[in-house]
């Protein structure tokens, strides 16, 4: 018996994408907070435990899957926040600015005390 192998990309995708156009249902869809995350944007995203989804992050605000680039850069996550969740994005920027100012203030006051 000969098995027909699809050659068209759309036919191949139909084998792996479920009816609602989401990721294949056979993949494990558990997600968790990223460990040792330094970027503020990770407060709004989780990563999948399945290695097949290592390049995808889960938005905890809108439950969307966002491509997390091959270079592991957070730029796509930041773009998602800026375009889809502007208020939370602006709050995140403000929080980061406050932390940076507090860090600079603490650093400058301790170096001032050392000079005295």
C-alpha positions in Angstrom: 0.0 0.0 0.0 1.4 3.4 -1.0 0.9 6.4 1.3 0.5 9.8 -0.3 2.8 12.3 1.2 1.6 15.9 1.0 4.0 18.3 -0.8 2.0 21.5 -0.5 2.8 23.5 2.6 -1.0 24.1 3.3 -1.6 20.3 3.2 1.3 19.7 5.6 0.0 22.3 8.0 -3.4 20.7 8.0 -1.8 17.6 9.4 -0.5 19.6 12.4 -2.9 22.4 13.1 -6.2 21.7 14.8 -9.6 22.9 13.7 -9.4 26.3 15.4 -6.1 27.1 13.9 -4.1 26.7 17.1 -1.1 24.7 17.9 -1.4 21.0 17.5 -3.5 19.5 20.2 -1.0 16.7 20.8 1.5 19.1 22.2 1.6 19.7 25.9 0.1 23.2 26.6 1.4 23.7 30.1 3.1 27.0 30.7 5.0 28.4 33.6 6.8 31.6 34.7 10.3 32.0 33.2 13.0 31.4 35.7 15.7 34.1 36.1 13.9 36.5 33.9 15.3 40.0 34.0 13.3 41.9 31.5 10.2 43.5 32.9 8.0 42.2 30.1 8.2 38.7 31.5 5.7 39.8 34.2 3.1 39.4 31.5 4.3 36.2 29.8 4.9 32.5 30.6 6.8 29.9 28.6 5.6 26.4 27.6 7.0 23.3 29.1 6.9 21.4 25.8 10.2 21.7 23.9 8.3 22.0 20.6 7.0 25.3 21.8 10.3 26.7 23.1 10.1 29.7 20.7 6.6 30.7 21.9 5.5 32.7 24.9 2.0 32.8 26.4 0.5 36.2 27.1 -1.3 36.1 30.5 -3.4 39.2 29.6 -5.0 38.0 26.4 -4.1 34.3 26.4 -2.4 34.7 23.0 0.7 32.8 21.9 3.5 35.2 20.9 6.5 34.2 18.9 9.6 34.4 21.1 12.4 34.7 18.6 15.1 32.2 17.9 17.7 34.6 19.5 15.6 34.6 22.7 15.2 38.4 22.4 12.2 39.9 24.2 11.5 42.4 21.4 8.5 40.5 20.0 7.0 40.3 23.5 7.6 44.0 24.0 6.0 44.8 20.6 3.0 42.7 21.6 2.6 44.6 24.8 3.0 48.0 23.1 0.5 47.2 20.4 -2.1 45.1 22.2 -1.9 46.2 25.9 -0.8 49.8 25.8 -1.8 50.7 29.4 0.1 47.8 30.9 3.1 48.6 28.6 3.1 52.2 29.8 2.9 51.1 33.4 5.7 48.7 32.9 7.9 51.4 31.4 7.1 53.7 34.3 8.0 51.0 36.8 11.3 50.3 35.1 12.1 54.0 35.1 11.4 54.3 38.8 13.6 51.3 39.6 16.4 52.7 37.5 16.1 56.1 39.3 16.0 54.4 42.7 19.1 52.4 41.7 21.0 55.5 40.6 20.0 57.3 43.8 21.0 54.5 46.1 24.3 54.1 44.2 25.1 57.9 44.3 24.2 58.2 48.0 26.4 55.3 49.0 29.3 56.6 47.0 28.8 60.1 48.6 29.0 58.5 52.1 32.3 56.9 51.2 33.7 60.2 50.2 32.8 61.9 53.5 
